[in-house]
Amino acid sequence: MKVSRTTFIQVPEKEQIFQSNLSKFCKEKGYYRACLIQPLLDFPEELGKFFFELASLAFKNRKQKIFNISEELRAEIESSKNILELKEGWEGKGSKGYKIETWRKLESFLINLNRRANLQYTFQLKTPQIYPGTDGGIDLHWKEDNYELFLSIPEEDDDVISYYGDDYGNYVLEGSSDINDVDVILSWLKKLH
């Protein structure tokens, strides 16, 4: 009997795959003979591709299960949509309005920053206040007992963020970086958590 890749993929719930090792999964689903006894010579390339995809999905699912944004952060992001109602001239002559693309960039940045803080740096980032910034950009502000951090998401497409942080006496963090290169910020914050 030759087992096709689709035999393995037609399982009812992905969670069962990810919560147990492959041999346990095969036994539970009645694939024991196909997975473990059938000679690998019958389908080595196909099985190898399947195992690679299964491992990739398990790794992605593991990360997704570990990281969930807090209700507080979700609420702050949602309420920040009000910034989009501020049109040109909202703060006097020459002030810019806010674009949905800038807000989406902020939303994506904040979720990714929190995900990386949680998964890569192993700490839970506090929820910032989100404010309308200058020239159509959006600002983030964290104010805690032991530090304060300002971060500005620009309207422009160049994806360069600016930041200023102070831990009230020991170290001042100031600079700019690519929106995806936040290691300096996260390393600094980790020391404070």
C-alpha positions as CSV (number, residue, x, y, z in Angstrom):
1,M,0.0,0.0,0.0
2,K,1.4,3.4,-1.0
3,V,0.4,6.3,1.2
4,S,0.0,9.7,-0.4
5,R,0.7,13.0,1.2
6,T,-3.0,13.9,1.2
7,T,-3.7,10.9,3.5
8,F,-1.7,12.7,6.2
9,I,-3.1,16.2,5.6
10,Q,-6.7,15.2,5.8
11,V,-6.9,15.4,9.6
12,P,-9.8,17.1,11.3
13,E,-8.0,19.4,13.7
14,K,-4.6,20.9,13.4
15,E,-4.3,21.3,17.1
16,Q,-4.0,17.6,17.6
17,I,-1.0,17.5,15.3
18,F,0.8,20.2,17.2
19,Q,0.1,19.0,20.7
20,S,1.6,15.6,20.2
21,N,4.6,14.1,18.4
22,L,4.1,12.6,15.0
23,S,4.1,8.9,16.0
24,K,1.5,9.5,18.7
25,F,-0.6,11.4,16.1
26,C,-0.3,8.6,13.6
27,K,-1.4,6.0,16.2
28,E,-4.4,8.1,17.3
29,K,-5.6,8.6,13.7
30,G,-5.0,5.0,12.6
31,Y,-2.1,5.9,10.4
32,Y,0.3,3.9,12.5
33,R,1.0,1.3,9.8
34,A,1.3,3.9,7.1
35,C,3.6,6.2,9.1
36,L,5.8,3.8,10.9
37,I,5.8,0.4,9.2
38,Q,5.4,1.1,5.5
39,P,9.0,1.1,4.0
40,L,10.2,4.7,3.4
41,L,11.5,3.6,0.0
42,D,8.0,3.7,-1.4
43,F,7.7,7.5,-0.8
44,P,10.9,9.1,0.5
45,E,10.6,12.5,-1.3
46,E,6.9,13.0,-0.7
47,L,7.2,12.0,3.0
48,G,10.2,14.3,3.4
49,K,8.3,17.3,2.1
50,F,5.4,16.4,4.3
51,F,7.6,16.2,7.4
52,F,9.2,19.6,6.6
53,E,5.8,21.3,6.1
54,L,4.5,19.7,9.3
55,A,7.5,20.9,11.3
56,S,7.1,24.4,9.8
57,L,3.4,24.6,10.7
58,A,4.1,23.2,14.2
59,F,6.7,25.9,14.8
60,K,4.4,28.7,13.5
61,N,1.5,27.4,15.5
62,R,3.7,27.2,18.6
63,K,4.6,30.8,18.3
64,Q,1.0,31.8,17.6
65,K,-0.2,30.0,20.7
66,I,2.4,31.5,22.9
67,F,1.8,35.1,21.8
68,N,-1.5,36.9,22.2
69,I,-1.8,40.6,22.4
70,S,-3.4,41.8,25.6
71,E,-6.9,43.2,25.7
72,E,-5.5,46.5,26.9
73,L,-3.2,46.8,23.8
74,R,-6.0,45.7,21.5
75,A,-8.3,48.4,23.0
76,E,-5.6,51.1,22.7
77,I,-4.9,50.2,19.0
78,E,-8.7,50.2,18.3
79,S,-9.3,53.5,20.0
80,S,-6.3,55.0,18.1
81,K,-8.4,54.8,14.9
82,N,-9.9,58.1,16.1
83,I,-6.7,59.7,14.8
84,L,-8.0,59.0,11.3
85,E,-10.8,61.5,11.8
86,L,-8.3,64.3,12.2
87,K,-8.3,66.0,8.8
88,E,-5.9,68.6,7.3
89,G,-5.9,71.8,9.5
90,W,-7.1,70.0,12.6
91,E,-4.5,71.7,14.7
92,G,-4.4,75.0,12.8
93,K,-3.2,76.1,9.5
94,G,-0.6,73.7,7.9
95,S,-1.3,70.7,10.1
96,K,-1.7,67.4,8.2
97,G,-4.4,64.9,8.5
98,Y,-3.8,61.2,9.0
99,K,-3.8,58.4,6.5
100,I,-5.1,54.8,6.9
101,E,-1.8,53.5,5.6
102,T,0.1,55.3,8.4
103,W,-2.3,53.9,11.0
104,R,-2.0,50.3,9.5
105,K,1.8,50.7,9.7
106,L,1.5,51.7,13.4
107,E,-0.8,48.7,14.1
108,S,1.5,46.3,12.4
109,F,4.6,47.8,14.1
110,L,3.1,47.6,17.6
111,I,1.8,44.1,17.2
112,N,5.2,42.9,15.9
113,L,7.1,44.8,18.6
114,N,5.0,43.1,21.2
115,R,5.4,39.7,19.6
116,R,9.2,40.1,19.5
117,A,9.3,41.3,23.0
118,N,7.3,38.3,24.1
119,L,8.9,35.6,22.0
120,Q,12.5,36.7,21.4
121,Y,13.2,38.8,24.4
122,T,10.9,37.0,26.8
123,F,9.1,40.0,28.5
124,Q,5.7,41.5,28.2
125,L,5.8,45.0,26.8
126,K,3.5,47.5,28.5
127,T,0.7,49.2,26.5
128,P,1.7,52.6,25.2
129,Q,-0.5,55.6,24.7
130,I,-1.0,56.4,21.0
131,Y,-1.2,60.0,19.9
132,P,-1.4,62.0,16.7
133,G,2.2,63.1,15.8
134,T,3.6,65.8,13.6
135,D,3.4,65.9,9.8
136,G,0.9,63.0,9.6
137,G,2.9,60.6,11.7
138,I,1.7,58.8,14.8
139,D,3.5,58.7,18.2
140,L,3.7,56.1,20.9
141,H,4.4,57.0,24.5
142,W,5.3,54.6,27.3
143,K,5.5,56.2,30.8
144,E,6.4,53.8,33.6
145,D,7.9,54.2,37.0
146,N,11.4,53.3,35.8
147,Y,11.4,54.6,32.2
148,E,9.8,56.7,29.6
149,L,9.9,56.0,25.8
150,F,8.7,58.1,22.9
151,L,8.5,56.5,19.4
152,S,7.3,58.2,16.2
153,I,5.9,56.3,13.2
154,P,6.2,58.6,10.2
155,E,3.7,59.1,7.4
156,E,6.4,58.6,4.8
157,D,7.0,55.3,3.1
158,D,10.7,55.2,4.1
159,D,9.8,53.2,7.3
160,V,12.4,55.0,9.5
161,I,11.2,55.4,13.1
162,S,12.6,57.8,15.6
163,Y,12.8,57.2,19.3
164,Y,13.9,58.7,22.6
165,G,14.0,56.8,25.9
166,D,15.1,57.7,29.4
167,D,15.4,55.4,32.4
168,Y,15.6,58.4,34.7
169,G,19.3,58.6,35.4
170,N,21.2,55.6,34.0
171,Y,20.8,55.6,30.3
172,V,19.3,57.7,27.5
173,L,18.3,55.9,24.3
174,E,18.0,58.2,21.3
175,G,18.1,57.5,17.6
176,S,16.3,56.3,14.5
177,S,16.2,52.9,12.7
178,D,14.3,50.9,10.2
179,I,10.8,50.1,11.4
180,N,11.8,46.3,11.4
181,D,15.1,46.8,13.2
182,V,14.0,47.3,16.8
183,D,16.7,45.2,18.6
184,V,18.3,48.3,20.3
185,I,14.9,49.4,21.7
186,L,13.9,45.9,22.8
187,S,17.3,45.2,24.4
188,W,17.0,48.5,26.4
189,L,13.5,47.7,27.5
190,K,14.4,44.2,28.5
191,K,16.9,45.6,31.0
192,L,14.0,47.6,32.6
193,H,11.5,44.8,32.9
